[in-house]
């Protein structure tokens, strides 16, 4: 099957909570229907859908690209909304770093409500990741819109130093005046630094007919009504456009569409299933196993209860046999560690009179 020479690198699933309106399993279906060889998932701040997205893509014969849209904190005084960039995992190490960045973004205590990370944190976890600059709503676009050309250049220099050849200047054409205003400046800066251009369409819904329903979703998320003039809106163009539409939209910059394929080909990481990774209970001493530990603790607890009842020795055998049987079942299921963890926090709760 021949493939189109454009892939979507910025797609929000329903896991972009109260923002995205495309079910995870629908994304590879849309890509497959459009003959796109690959497609990305770039939910806002989280990677909740990464695993099932990978599995659905493999099932449809589409290459999954795991990404995330992350907020970058601003240092201009006061609490300001973050600038957004997109990070795509190119390698297994990059996938792990992306998970770390997503988690760290929620741990930043900035006094606000938006998850975000600092540039220093981003730099410390840049390995294996490809950065899209965020379009008009990214740090470069915002600074250009504010007339801070020198600051925009300095920001791009910082990001370029972090990511080297793993960065692209993101251009979007949803019909917003802001996009039109800052695009020439972004192209100029990209040319100055030798950074490739890449065309994206930030997809929030599957088809253009879903625009009004998605607009209602945004209202629900913010407790607003449709008639309010000053509220968040996206455009009717924020849908999963066919490749032909994107090529036509960027007919004057065909390389921006070509580069989506090059970036997709550079990404070779996906979420995979694994066995549950449980922590080791601190009660397990060196040289002993979880099974031995839980048997010793259970036996001690049983004897304490039998002593409290003053039960004669000859009457204790059935209890010990029953305990041994129950522990055998737990061991066969591989659950000694789980039971030790539960016992640990239950005992702590009791000690705190909770």
Number of C-alpha atoms within 10 A of each C-alpha: 5 7 13 18 19 29 30 27 28 26 28 29 26 17 22 22 16 15 21 21 22 23 16 20 17 15 25 29 18 18 26 18 10 18 19 23 23 25 26 28 28 28 27 24 28 23 22 13 20 23 14 15 26 24 18 19 24 14 12 13 14 21 24 26 30 29 33 28 25 27 24 22 22 17 10 7 6 9 13 13 15 20 21 24 21 24 28 30 28 24 18 16 16 24 23 18 20 28 18 14 25 22 17 17 21 16 12 16 12 15 8 11 11 19 23 27 25 17 15 9 14 19 14 11 18 21 20 22 25 24 24 25 26 27 28 27 19 19 24 29 28 19 20 22 19 11 12 14 17 11 15 22 21 13 16 22 14 14 19 18 13 20 17 14 13 23 23 25 24 27 25 20 21 19 12 13 10 17 19 15 14 22 21 12 18 26 16 12 19 18 13 10 12 12 18 17 25 27 30 25 22 23 23 27 27 22 16 14 11 15 20 13 12 21 19 15 19 22 20 14 12 11 8 15 13 14 8 9 8 7 12 11 13 14 14 18 19 21 23 24 21 18 20 13 11 22 20 12 16 19 12 9 14 18 15 23 24 18 19 23 21 14 19 22 14 16 24 18 22 21 19 10 8 6 5 6 6 9 9 12 18 10 14 16 11 7 5 10 13 21 18 14 18 21 18 12 13 16 15 11 12 16 15 12 12 15 13 9 9 9 12 10 9 7 10 14 11 10 13 15 11 11 15 15 12 11 18 15 12 17 17 9 9 13 14 22 21 16 14 21 16 12 15 14 11 13 12 12 11 9 9 8 7 8
